[in-house]
Amino acid sequence: MTNTQRHFSAFRGEIAKLFELTPGKVFYDLTLGDGGHTQEALEAGCRVISFDVDPEAVVRATSFITNLTPEIVTSQTNEIDPDFKWLIINDNFVKITEYVNKLKLPLADGIMVDLGPSQFQVLSPERGFSFLSEEPLDMRLTKDLGVTAADLINALNEGELASLLQLGDEPFARPIARAIVKVRQQSRITTTKQLSDLILRVKGSRQGKVHPATKTFMALRMAVNLEREVIQELLPQLPSLLNPEGIAGVISFHSGEDKLVKDFMKDSVKNNLLSAINKKPLTPSQEELKISTRTRSAKLRLARKII
């Protein structure tokens, strides 16, 4: 994938139907990325509010969606055009309620959260997400975050490392943690290839479609970017941001994330805030997987606001 290629969004082409989007409705895309979900909502005639903390995502999305110029919002913005068609808020989605109150934004008829990083982010050499090339072991989505993946790898003890890797469902968490501690006694682990090679030595040569380093790298990305903490802070905000009958949908990519979403929706149903639309999470169609296998682990849970 090159910098000019667009990230393939999970559930591509299904957003308007899943969220019952019609002209004039308000749709919040809390994870803009390359703008795939946002574009589907715009094409359905919706007014769209997109969030992304990554400035590069804003640049890329607007380069792919060329028929409409968005109003860009930052923490310094105090007012907006009340007749906006498309807003992009360049900030962390966890601040959504703050922006709704500050800018008097309309409540949502649909809210989408896609918890996976875009392939542009994963494959950008300077970000240190990829185990396929020699890159600095960074993994920060924004440089505002102080701690890098290298910092964690070289500072945590064996038990702490094993616990961290288990967040990514890594079954070899303890052996990998033990190997990391042993290697760093000789020299710091500072690149993605160093870590990837270490994991290959522990788990054996690559087998199947999934690279052996995938789960370790995912766990590190989550820890560096405080993803679990941010998700736990975001989810309880969703019901109050929806209009009656509005739909909230969250796409997760591994069991840890999905459990957070499942538990949130279960509690929301119990407290008569939401009603579940799908008892079991939706997964990508075979047609979608023929086009892109990268979405194979995606799970979408949907719930509707109770009147």
Residue pairs with C-beta under 8 A, 6 or more apart in sequence:
1 119
1 120
1 123
3 120
3 124
5 119
6 34
6 36
6 64
7 33
7 34
7 36
7 118
7 119
7 120
8 36
8 119
8 291
8 292
8 294
8 295
9 33
9 34
9 36
9 37
9 114
10 114
10 116
10 251
10 284
10 288
10 295
10 298
10 300
11 18
11 251
11 282
11 284
11 288
11 295
11 298
11 300
12 36
12 40
12 288
12 291
13 40
15 21
15 37
15 40
15 41
15 44
15 112
16 40
16 41
16 43
16 44
18 247
18 249
18 282
18 300
18 302
19 27
19 41
19 109
19 110
19 112
19 247
19 249
20 109
20 110
20 247
21 27
21 40
21 41
21 44
21 45
21 46
21 109
21 110
22 44
22 45
22 46
23 44
23 45
23 46
24 45
24 46
24 47
25 44
25 45
25 46
25 47
25 109
25 110
26 46
26 47
26 48
26 49
26 106
26 107
26 108
26 109
26 110
26 243
27 41
27 44
27 46
27 47
27 48
27 49
27 108
27 109
27 110
27 111
27 112
28 48
28 49
28 50
28 51
28 96
28 108
28 110
28 111
28 112
28 241
29 37
29 38
29 41
29 48
29 49
29 50
29 51
29 112
30 50
30 51
30 93
30 96
30 111
30 112
30 113
30 114
30 234
31 37
31 51
31 52
31 93
31 112
31 113
31 114
31 115
32 38
32 50
32 51
32 52
32 57
32 58
32 61
32 88
33 52
33 57
33 60
33 61
33 114
33 118
33 120
34 57
34 60
34 61
34 64
34 118
34 120
35 50
35 60
35 61
35 62
35 64
35 65
37 112
37 114
38 48
38 50
38 61
38 65
38 86
39 64
39 65
41 48
41 110
42 48
42 65
42 68
42 85
42 86
46 109
46 110
47 84
47 85
47 86
47 106
48 85
48 86
48 87
49 86
49 87
49 89
49 105
49 108
50 61
50 70
50 86
50 87
50 88
50 89
51 88
51 89
51 91
51 92
51 93
51 96
52 58
52 61
52 88
52 89
52 90
53 90
53 91
53 92
53 93
53 141
53 142
54 121
54 141
54 142
55 90
56 120
56 124
57 118
57 120
57 121
58 72
58 88
58 90
60 120
61 88
62 69
62 70
62 88
68 85
68 86
69 86
70 85
70 86
70 87
70 88
71 80
71 81
71 84
71 86
71 87
71 88
72 87
72 88
72 90
73 80
73 87
73 88
73 89
73 90
73 91
73 99
73 103
74 89
74 90
74 91
75 91
77 103
78 102
78 103
79 103
80 87
80 103
80 105
87 105
89 99
91 99
92 230
93 113
93 230
93 234
94 230
94 233
94 234
94 237
96 234
96 237
96 241
97 237
97 240
97 241
99 105
100 107
100 241
107 241
107 242
107 243
107 246
108 241
108 242
108 243
108 246
109 242
109 243
109 245
109 246
109 247
110 246
110 247
110 248
110 249
111 238
111 241
111 242
111 246
111 247
111 248
111 249
112 249
112 250
112 251
113 234
113 248
113 249
113 250
113 251
114 251
115 227
115 231
115 250
115 251
115 252
115 253
115 257
116 251
116 253
116 298
117 129
117 141
117 221
119 294
121 127
121 129
121 141
122 129
122 130
123 129
123 130
125 133
125 135
126 135
126 136
126 138
127 135
127 138
127 139
127 140
127 141
128 135
128 136
128 137
128 138
128 139
128 148
128 149
128 150
128 191
128 192
129 135
129 139
129 192
129 217
129 221
130 192
131 192
131 193
131 195
131 196
131 199
131 211
131 213
131 214
131 217
132 196
132 211
133 192
133 193
134 191
134 192
134 193
135 191
135 192
135 193
136 148
136 150
136 190
136 191
136 192
137 148
137 149
137 150
137 153
137 189
137 190
137 191
137 192
137 194
137 195
138 148
138 149
138 150
138 224
139 148
139 149
139 217
139 220
139 221
139 224
139 225
140 147
140 148
140 224
140 225
141 225
145 224
145 225
145 226
147 224
148 224
149 220
149 221
149 223
149 224
150 188
150 189
150 190
152 161
152 164
152 220
152 223
152 224
153 161
153 180
153 184
153 189
153 195
153 220
154 184
154 188
154 189
156 164
157 181
158 174
158 177
158 178
158 180
158 181
159 177
161 173
161 176
161 177
161 180
161 181
162 173
162 174
162 176
162 177
163 173
164 219
164 220
164 223
165 173
165 176
165 177
165 215
165 216
165 219
165 220
166 173
166 219
167 219
167 222
167 223
167 228
167 256
168 215
168 216
168 217
168 218
168 219
168 220
168 222
168 254
168 256
169 215
169 254
169 255
169 256
170 176
170 215
170 216
170 219
172 199
172 202
172 203
175 202
176 198
176 199
176 202
176 203
176 216
179 198
179 201
179 202
180 189
180 195
180 198
183 189
183 194
183 198
189 195
189 198
192 217
195 213
195 216
195 217
196 211
196 213
196 217
199 212
199 213
199 216
200 206
200 212
200 213
203 212
204 212
206 212
209 293
215 254
218 253
218 254
221 227
222 228
222 256
227 257
228 256
228 257
228 260
231 257
231 260
231 261
232 260
235 250
235 260
235 261
235 264
236 264
238 248
239 248
239 268
239 273
239 274
239 305
242 248
242 305
243 305
244 305
244 306
244 307
245 304
245 305
245 307
246 304
246 305
247 277
247 302
247 303
247 304
247 305
248 274
248 302
248 303
248 304
248 305
249 300
249 301
249 302
249 303
250 261
250 300
250 301
251 298
251 299
251 300
252 258
252 260
252 261
252 281
252 298
252 299
252 301
253 297
253 298
253 299
254 297
258 281
258 299
258 301
261 301
262 281
262 301
265 274
265 276
265 301
265 303
268 274
268 303
269 275
269 276
269 303
272 306
273 305
273 306
274 303
274 304
274 305
274 306
275 303
275 304
275 306
276 301
276 302
276 303
277 302
277 303
277 304
278 300
278 301
278 302
281 299
281 300
281 301
282 299
282 300
282 301
282 302
283 298
283 299
283 300
284 295
284 296
284 298
288 295
289 295
289 296
